[in-house]
């Protein structure tokens, strides 16, 4: 899929100066946000970015501080476990 973005020239110039390859930086940003939001799996990020192995994707995501979001159920379960451990 090809996506075309229109940016104001001043923003495009700032971003081009920040990143050598603006297209790649945009693709990586989408991959990171897709993973953080839980819409993309680590495997899908790897395919999207052309990684040869899962560890490449894991290292990439860790370097971008991208951790999948926690659901309400997971949080409530973790809090219940903490309460149980504290009362032991």
Secondary structure, DSSP 8 states (H G I E B T S, - for coil): --------HHHHHHHHHH-S-HHHHHHHHHHHHHHHTTSS-HHHHHHHHT-SSHHHHHHHHHHTT------HHHHHHHHHHHHHHHH-
